[in-house]
Amino acid sequence: MHLQEVQGRVDAYISQFREGYFQPMTLVVRLAEELGELAREINHHYGEKPKKKDEPEGDIALELGDLLFVLTCLANRLDIDMEKAFLAVMEKFETRDKDRWTRIGEPQQP
């Protein structure tokens, strides 16, 4: 699925409701909330804080999906084409940062 399709599907879902999209600041707060939930799952799986025995198992993929949904809501609310934004960011990384990291197969710099 292309990012434009993702944005369209989210818009079709949100458009069913009178409330529509939340205000941008509310969406940023929701992003922070979802990021916290992802951080908690990562910490439980890979960090030093295991889950309590009575705590339900979470799903990192679903937490990433939640982030994508809220990020898409924010982009739609602000009328931002995520595909264009992503391409602009990749251009930045592929030009400005093209020599920043050691490529596989290249000798490491001292």
DSSP file with accessible surface (Angstrom, degrees, kcal/mol):
  #  RESIDUE AA STRUCTURE BP1 BP2  ACC     N-H-->O    O-->H-N    N-H-->O    O-->H-N    TCO  KAPPA ALPHA  PHI   PSI    X-CA   Y-CA   Z-CA
    1    1 A M              0   0  147      0, 0.0     2,-0.1     0, 0.0     0, 0.0   0.000 360.0 360.0 360.0 129.4    0.0    0.0    0.0
    2    2 A H     >  -     0   0  123      1,-0.1     4,-2.1     4,-0.0     3,-0.5  -0.422 360.0-110.4 -76.6 158.3    1.4    3.4   -1.0
    3    3 A L  H  > S+     0   0   48      1,-0.3     4,-2.9     2,-0.2     5,-0.2   0.865 119.5  57.2 -60.4 -34.9    1.4    6.3    1.5
    4    4 A Q  H  > S+     0   0  108      1,-0.2     4,-2.2     2,-0.2    -1,-0.3   0.890 107.3  48.8 -63.4 -35.9   -1.3    8.1   -0.5
    5    5 A E  H  > S+     0   0  102     -3,-0.5     4,-2.7     2,-0.2    -2,-0.2   0.893 109.8  51.6 -68.8 -39.1   -3.5    5.0   -0.1
    6    6 A V  H  X S+     0   0   24     -4,-2.1     4,-2.6     2,-0.2     5,-0.2   0.949 111.2  47.7 -59.8 -48.5   -2.8    4.9    3.6
    7    7 A Q  H  X S+     0   0   18     -4,-2.9     4,-2.4     1,-0.2    -2,-0.2   0.899 112.5  49.6 -61.5 -39.6   -3.8    8.6    3.9
    8    8 A G  H  X S+     0   0   41     -4,-2.2     4,-2.6     2,-0.2    -1,-0.2   0.901 110.7  49.0 -66.1 -41.1   -7.0    7.9    1.8
    9    9 A R  H  X S+     0   0  180     -4,-2.7     4,-2.0     2,-0.2    -2,-0.2   0.917 112.8  46.9 -66.7 -42.6   -8.0    4.9    4.0
   10   10 A V  H  X S+     0   0   13     -4,-2.6     4,-3.0     2,-0.2     5,-0.3   0.930 112.6  50.7 -63.3 -43.0   -7.5    6.9    7.2
   11   11 A D  H  X S+     0   0   66     -4,-2.4     4,-2.6    -5,-0.2    -2,-0.2   0.912 108.4  51.6 -62.7 -41.1   -9.4    9.8    5.7
   12   12 A A  H  < S+     0   0   63     -4,-2.6     4,-0.4     2,-0.2    -1,-0.2   0.901 112.9  46.5 -62.0 -39.0  -12.3    7.5    4.7
   13   13 A Y  H >< S+     0   0  118     -4,-2.0     3,-1.4     1,-0.2     4,-0.2   0.965 115.6  43.2 -66.8 -51.9  -12.4    6.1    8.3
   14   14 A I  H >< S+     0   0   20     -4,-3.0     3,-1.9     1,-0.3     6,-0.4   0.860 103.9  66.6 -65.1 -34.2  -12.3    9.5   10.0
   15   15 A S  T 3< S+     0   0   77     -4,-2.6    -1,-0.3     1,-0.3    -2,-0.2   0.634  86.1  71.8 -66.0 -11.4  -14.8   11.1    7.6
   16   16 A Q  T <  S+     0   0  131     -3,-1.4     2,-0.4    -4,-0.4    -1,-0.3   0.673  90.9  71.8 -73.1 -17.4  -17.5    8.8    9.0
   17   17 A F  S X  S-     0   0   90     -3,-1.9     3,-1.0    -4,-0.2     4,-0.0  -0.838  75.1-138.7-112.8 138.7  -17.6   10.7   12.2
   18   18 A R  T 3  S+     0   0  250     -2,-0.4    -1,-0.1     1,-0.2    -4,-0.0   0.830 103.6  61.5 -57.1 -35.6  -19.0   14.2   12.9
   19   19 A E  T 3  S-     0   0  152      1,-0.1    -1,-0.2    -3,-0.0    -4,-0.1   0.802  84.4-179.4 -65.4 -29.4  -16.0   15.0   15.2
   20   20 A G    <   -     0   0   28     -3,-1.0     2,-0.2    -6,-0.4    -1,-0.1  -0.227  46.4  -6.4  63.0-152.1  -13.5   14.5   12.3
   21   21 A Y  S    S-     0   0   39      1,-0.1    53,-0.0    52,-0.1     2,-0.0  -0.461  75.0-115.5 -75.4 146.1   -9.8   14.9   13.0
   22   22 A F        -     0   0  101     -2,-0.2    -1,-0.1     1,-0.1    55,-0.0  -0.295  46.0 -83.2 -67.4 163.9   -8.6   16.1   16.3
   23   23 A Q     >  -     0   0  116      1,-0.1     4,-2.2     4,-0.0     3,-0.3  -0.323  44.9-107.1 -64.3 152.5   -6.8   19.5   16.5
   24   24 A P  H  > S+     0   0   37      0, 0.0     4,-2.3     0, 0.0     5,-0.2   0.884 119.2  52.1 -53.1 -42.3   -3.1   19.3   15.6
   25   25 A M  H  > S+     0   0  137      1,-0.2     4,-2.2     2,-0.2     5,-0.2   0.908 108.9  50.5 -64.2 -39.3   -1.9   19.8   19.1
   26   26 A T  H  > S+     0   0   64     -3,-0.3     4,-2.5     1,-0.2    -1,-0.2   0.907 109.7  51.2 -62.9 -40.4   -4.1   16.9   20.3
   27   27 A L  H  X S+     0   0    3     -4,-2.2     4,-2.4     2,-0.2    -2,-0.2   0.884 107.7  52.0 -66.2 -36.6   -2.7   14.7   17.6
   28   28 A V  H  X S+     0   0   68     -4,-2.3     4,-2.3     2,-0.2    -1,-0.2   0.918 109.8  49.5 -65.0 -40.3    0.8   15.5   18.7
   29   29 A V  H  X S+     0   0   85     -4,-2.2     4,-2.4     1,-0.2    -2,-0.2   0.923 110.1  50.9 -63.7 -40.8   -0.1   14.6   22.3
   30   30 A R  H  X S+     0   0   65     -4,-2.5     4,-2.8     1,-0.2    -2,-0.2   0.892 107.6  53.6 -63.0 -38.3   -1.6   11.3   20.9
   31   31 A L  H  X S+     0   0   35     -4,-2.4     4,-2.7     2,-0.2    -1,-0.2   0.930 108.8  48.9 -59.8 -44.7    1.7   10.7   19.0
   32   32 A A  H  X S+     0   0   63     -4,-2.3     4,-2.2     2,-0.2    -2,-0.2   0.906 111.3  50.4 -62.4 -40.8    3.6   11.1   22.3
   33   33 A E  H  X S+     0   0  101     -4,-2.4     4,-1.9     2,-0.2    -2,-0.2   0.939 112.5  45.4 -62.2 -47.6    1.2    8.7   24.0
   34   34 A E  H  X S+     0   0   13     -4,-2.8     4,-2.3     1,-0.2    -2,-0.2   0.883 110.6  54.0 -66.0 -37.0    1.6    6.1   21.3
   35   35 A L  H  X S+     0   0   97     -4,-2.7     4,-2.9    -5,-0.2    -1,-0.2   0.909 106.5  53.0 -63.3 -38.9    5.4    6.5   21.3
   36   36 A G  H  X S+     0   0   42     -4,-2.2     4,-2.3     2,-0.2    -1,-0.2   0.901 107.9  50.3 -61.3 -40.5    5.4    5.9   25.0
   37   37 A E  H  X S+     0   0   64     -4,-1.9     4,-2.0     2,-0.2    -2,-0.2   0.905 111.6  48.1 -65.5 -39.9    3.4    2.7   24.5
   38   38 A L  H  X S+     0   0   22     -4,-2.3     4,-2.8     2,-0.2     5,-0.2   0.936 110.4  51.7 -63.8 -45.0    5.9    1.6   21.9
   39   39 A A  H  X S+     0   0   56     -4,-2.9     4,-2.7     1,-0.2    -2,-0.2   0.898 107.7  53.0 -59.0 -40.8    8.9    2.5   24.2
   40   40 A R  H  X S+     0   0  103     -4,-2.3     4,-2.2     2,-0.2    -1,-0.2   0.932 110.8  46.0 -61.2 -44.9    7.3    0.4   26.9
   41   41 A E  H  X S+     0   0   13     -4,-2.0     4,-2.2     2,-0.2     5,-0.2   0.916 112.8  49.6 -66.2 -42.1    7.0   -2.7   24.7
   42   42 A I  H  X>S+     0   0   68     -4,-2.8     4,-3.5     1,-0.2     5,-0.7   0.931 110.9  50.8 -61.3 -43.2   10.6   -2.2   23.4
   43   43 A N  H  X5S+     0   0   61     -4,-2.7     4,-1.5    -5,-0.2     6,-0.7   0.903 110.7  48.6 -61.7 -41.2   11.8   -1.9   27.0
   44   44 A H  H  <5S+     0   0   23     -4,-2.2     7,-0.3    -5,-0.2    -1,-0.2   0.872 120.4  36.5 -68.3 -34.8   10.0   -5.1   28.0
   45   45 A H  H  <5S+     0   0   80     -4,-2.2    -2,-0.2    -5,-0.2    -1,-0.2   0.845 139.3   9.4 -84.7 -37.9   11.3   -7.1   25.0
   46   46 A Y  H  <5S+     0   0  178     -4,-3.5    -3,-0.2    -5,-0.2    -2,-0.2   0.501 112.9  74.4-123.6 -10.0   14.9   -5.7   24.7
   47   47 A G  S  <<S-     0   0   40     -4,-1.5    -4,-0.1    -5,-0.7     0, 0.0  -0.102  89.7 -93.5 -97.0-162.0   15.5   -3.5   27.7
   48   48 A E  S    S+     0   0  195      1,-0.1    -4,-0.1    -2,-0.1    -5,-0.1   0.346  99.0  81.7 -99.0   5.2   16.2   -4.1   31.4
   49   49 A K        -     0   0  109     -6,-0.7    -2,-0.2    -9,-0.1    -1,-0.1  -0.817  64.6-162.8-116.7  93.7   12.6   -3.9   32.6
   50   50 A P        -     0   0  101      0, 0.0    -6,-0.1     0, 0.0    -5,-0.1  -0.308  29.3 -97.5 -70.4 158.6   10.7   -7.2   32.2
   51   51 A K        -     0   0   42     -7,-0.3     2,-0.1     1,-0.1     6,-0.0  -0.355  40.3-101.4 -69.1 155.6    7.0   -7.2   32.3
   52   52 A K    >   -     0   0  146      1,-0.1     3,-1.6     4,-0.1    -1,-0.1  -0.427  34.5-112.1 -71.2 154.2    5.2   -8.2   35.5
   53   53 A K  T 3  S+     0   0  215      1,-0.3    -1,-0.1    -2,-0.1    -2,-0.1   0.828 117.6  46.9 -60.8 -32.1    3.8  -11.7   35.5
   54   54 A D  T 3  S+     0   0  141      2,-0.1    -1,-0.3     0, 0.0    -2,-0.0   0.449  89.3 105.0 -91.1   2.7    0.2  -10.5   35.4
   55   55 A E  S <  S-     0   0   41     -3,-1.6     3,-0.1     1,-0.1    -4,-0.1  -0.648  76.0-116.1 -85.5 133.4    0.8   -8.0   32.7
   56   56 A P        -     0   0  105      0, 0.0     2,-0.2     0, 0.0    -4,-0.1  -0.327  32.4-102.1 -68.4 150.4   -0.5   -8.9   29.2
   57   57 A E        -     0   0  136      1,-0.1     2,-0.1    -6,-0.0   -16,-0.0  -0.509  39.7-148.3 -71.4 132.5    1.9   -9.4   26.4
   58   58 A G        -     0   0   22     -2,-0.2     2,-0.5   -17,-0.1    -1,-0.1  -0.397   7.6-124.9 -95.3 178.8    2.0   -6.4   24.0
   59   59 A D     >  -     0   0   75      1,-0.1     4,-2.0    -2,-0.1     5,-0.2  -0.950   9.0-163.2-132.8 110.3    2.7   -6.2   20.3
   60   60 A I  H  > S+     0   0   34     -2,-0.5     4,-2.4     1,-0.2     5,-0.2   0.903  93.5  54.9 -59.7 -41.0    5.4   -4.0   19.0
   61   61 A A  H  > S+     0   0   66      1,-0.2     4,-2.3     2,-0.2    -1,-0.2   0.908 107.9  48.9 -61.7 -41.1    4.0   -4.2   15.4
   62   62 A L  H  > S+     0   0  112      2,-0.2     4,-2.5     1,-0.2    -1,-0.2   0.885 109.3  52.5 -67.0 -36.3    0.6   -3.0   16.6
   63   63 A E  H  X S+     0   0   28     -4,-2.0     4,-2.1     2,-0.2    -2,-0.2   0.906 109.5  48.9 -65.8 -39.1    2.2   -0.1   18.5
   64   64 A L  H  X S+     0   0   93     -4,-2.4     4,-2.4     1,-0.2    -2,-0.2   0.907 110.4  52.2 -63.6 -39.8    4.1    0.9   15.3
   65   65 A G  H  X S+     0   0   38     -4,-2.3     4,-2.5     2,-0.2    -2,-0.2   0.892 106.6  52.8 -62.5 -40.1    0.7    0.7   13.5
   66   66 A D  H  X S+     0   0   63     -4,-2.5     4,-2.4     2,-0.2     5,-0.2   0.921 109.4  49.5 -60.4 -43.6   -0.9    3.0   16.1
   67   67 A L  H  X S+     0   0   30     -4,-2.1     4,-2.8     1,-0.2     5,-0.2   0.922 110.4  50.0 -61.2 -43.9    1.9    5.5   15.5
   68   68 A L  H  X S+     0   0   76     -4,-2.4     4,-2.5     2,-0.2    -2,-0.2   0.910 110.2  51.0 -62.5 -40.7    1.4    5.3   11.8
   69   69 A F  H  X S+     0   0   66     -4,-2.5     4,-2.4     2,-0.2    -2,-0.2   0.954 114.0  42.2 -62.0 -49.7   -2.3    5.9   12.2
   70   70 A V  H  X S+     0   0    1     -4,-2.4     4,-2.4     2,-0.2    -2,-0.2   0.912 114.0  52.0 -67.3 -39.5   -2.0    9.0   14.4
   71   71 A L  H  X S+     0   0   81     -4,-2.8     4,-2.6    -5,-0.2    -1,-0.2   0.918 110.3  49.5 -61.5 -39.4    0.9   10.3   12.2
   72   72 A T  H  X S+     0   0    0     -4,-2.5     4,-2.9    -5,-0.2     5,-0.2   0.902 108.1  53.2 -67.1 -39.6   -1.4    9.9    9.2
   73   73 A C  H  X S+     0   0    4     -4,-2.4     4,-2.8     2,-0.2    -1,-0.2   0.927 110.2  48.3 -58.9 -44.2   -4.2   11.7   11.0
   74   74 A L  H  X S+     0   0   24     -4,-2.4     4,-2.1     2,-0.2    -2,-0.2   0.932 111.9  48.5 -63.4 -45.1   -1.9   14.6   11.7
   75   75 A A  H  <>S+     0   0    9     -4,-2.6     5,-3.0     1,-0.2     4,-0.3   0.934 114.1  46.4 -61.3 -45.0   -0.7   14.7    8.0
   76   76 A N  H ><5S+     0   0   29     -4,-2.9     3,-1.3     3,-0.2    -2,-0.2   0.917 110.4  52.8 -63.5 -42.7   -4.3   14.6    6.8
   77   77 A R  H 3<5S+     0   0   84     -4,-2.8    -1,-0.2     1,-0.3    -2,-0.2   0.864 115.6  40.8 -61.1 -35.2   -5.4   17.3    9.3
   78   78 A L  T 3<5S-     0   0   83     -4,-2.1    -1,-0.3    -5,-0.2    -2,-0.2   0.334 113.1-118.9 -95.1   5.1   -2.5   19.6    8.1
   79   79 A D  T < 5 +     0   0  151     -3,-1.3     2,-0.5    -4,-0.3    -3,-0.2   0.919  59.1 155.2  57.0  47.9   -3.1   18.6    4.4
   80   80 A I      < -     0   0   80     -5,-3.0     2,-0.9    -6,-0.1    -1,-0.2  -0.915  44.9-133.7-108.0 129.6    0.4   17.2    4.1
   81   81 A D     >  -     0   0   45     -2,-0.5     4,-2.4     1,-0.2     5,-0.2  -0.738  15.5-161.0 -80.6 108.1    1.2   14.6    1.4
   82   82 A M  H  > S+     0   0   22     -2,-0.9     4,-2.7     1,-0.2     5,-0.2   0.829  87.8  56.7 -63.7 -32.6    3.2   12.0    3.4
   83   83 A E  H  > S+     0   0   49      2,-0.2     4,-2.5     1,-0.2    -1,-0.2   0.947 109.9  44.0 -65.4 -44.7    4.6   10.5    0.2
   84   84 A K  H  > S+     0   0  145      2,-0.2     4,-2.3     1,-0.2    -2,-0.2   0.911 114.3  50.7 -64.6 -41.1    6.1   13.8   -0.9
   85   85 A A  H  X S+     0   0   44     -4,-2.4     4,-2.1     2,-0.2    -2,-0.2   0.921 111.0  48.4 -63.0 -43.1    7.3   14.5    2.6
   86   86 A F  H  X S+     0   0  109     -4,-2.7     4,-2.7     2,-0.2    -2,-0.2   0.926 110.5  50.6 -63.5 -44.0    9.0   11.1    2.8
   87   87 A L  H  X S+     0   0  105     -4,-2.5     4,-2.3     1,-0.2    -1,-0.2   0.898 109.6  51.3 -62.2 -38.0   10.6   11.5   -0.6
   88   88 A A  H  X S+     0   0   65     -4,-2.3     4,-1.9     2,-0.2    -1,-0.2   0.907 110.9  48.3 -64.9 -40.1   12.0   14.9    0.5
   89   89 A V  H  X S+     0   0   60     -4,-2.1     4,-2.5     2,-0.2    -2,-0.2   0.919 110.8  50.2 -67.3 -41.9   13.4   13.4    3.7
   90   90 A M  H  X S+     0   0   61     -4,-2.7     4,-3.0     1,-0.2    -2,-0.2   0.910 108.3  53.3 -63.9 -38.7   15.0   10.5    1.7
   91   91 A E  H  X S+     0   0  113     -4,-2.3     4,-1.2     2,-0.2     5,-0.4   0.916 108.8  50.6 -59.7 -42.4   16.6   13.1   -0.7
   92   92 A K  H  X>S+     0   0   87     -4,-1.9     4,-1.6     1,-0.2     5,-1.0   0.946 114.2  42.8 -61.5 -48.1   18.1   14.8    2.3
   93   93 A F  H  <5S+     0   0   94     -4,-2.5     4,-0.4     1,-0.2    -2,-0.2   0.894 113.3  52.2 -66.4 -38.5   19.5   11.6    3.8
   94   94 A E  H  <5S+     0   0  115     -4,-3.0    -1,-0.2    -5,-0.2    -2,-0.2   0.662 124.5  25.6 -75.5 -14.7   20.8   10.4    0.4
   95   95 A T  H ><5S+     0   0   71     -4,-1.2     3,-1.0    -3,-0.5     4,-0.3   0.775 127.8  35.5-109.3 -63.4   22.6   13.7   -0.3
   96   96 A R  T 3<5S+     0   0  147     -4,-1.6     3,-0.3    -5,-0.4    -3,-0.2   0.894 131.7  30.5 -61.3 -41.8   23.5   15.5    2.9
   97   97 A D  T > <S+     0   0   16     -5,-1.0     3,-1.7    -4,-0.4     4,-0.5   0.224  82.8 115.1-105.2  17.3   24.3   12.3    4.9
   98   98 A K  T <  S+     0   0  102     -3,-1.0     3,-0.2     1,-0.3    -1,-0.2   0.798  87.6  33.3 -62.7 -27.4   25.5   10.1    2.0
   99   99 A D  T 3  S+     0   0  122     -3,-0.3    -1,-0.3    -4,-0.3    -2,-0.1   0.213  92.5  96.9-110.7  16.6   29.0    9.8    3.4
  100  100 A R  S <  S+     0   0  152     -3,-1.7     2,-0.3     2,-0.1    -2,-0.1   0.825  81.4  45.6 -75.6 -33.3   28.1    9.9    7.1
  101  101 A W  S    S-     0   0  178     -4,-0.5     2,-0.5    -3,-0.2     0, 0.0  -0.789  89.9-103.1-115.9 155.3   28.1    6.2    7.8
  102  102 A T        -     0   0   77     -2,-0.3     2,-0.1     7,-0.0     6,-0.1  -0.648  40.2-135.2 -78.0 121.3   30.5    3.4    6.9
  103  103 A R    >   -     0   0  134     -2,-0.5     3,-2.1     4,-0.1     2,-0.1  -0.444  28.9 -92.7 -76.3 150.8   29.0    1.4    4.0
  104  104 A I  T 3  S+     0   0  178      1,-0.3    -1,-0.1    -2,-0.1     0, 0.0  -0.380 115.0  24.6 -60.5 131.8   29.1   -2.3    4.0
  105  105 A G  T 3  S+     0   0   81      1,-0.3    -1,-0.3    -2,-0.1    -2,-0.0   0.296  97.8 110.1  93.2 -11.9   32.2   -3.5    2.3
  106  106 A E  S <  S-     0   0  101     -3,-2.1    -1,-0.3     1,-0.1     2,-0.1  -0.750  76.5-107.2 -93.6 145.6   34.2   -0.3    2.9
  107  107 A P        -     0   0  111      0, 0.0     2,-0.2     0, 0.0    -4,-0.1  -0.417  40.1-106.2 -67.4 146.7   37.1   -0.3    5.3
  108  108 A Q        -     0   0  168     -6,-0.1     0, 0.0    -2,-0.1     0, 0.0  -0.490  30.0-119.9 -73.3 142.0   36.5    1.4    8.6
  109  109 A Q              0   0  158     -2,-0.2    -1,-0.1     1,-0.1    -7,-0.0  -0.579 360.0 360.0 -78.7 142.5   38.1    4.8    9.1
  110  110 A P              0   0  171      0, 0.0    -1,-0.1     0, 0.0     0, 0.0  -0.247 360.0 360.0 -70.7 360.0   40.4    5.0   12.1
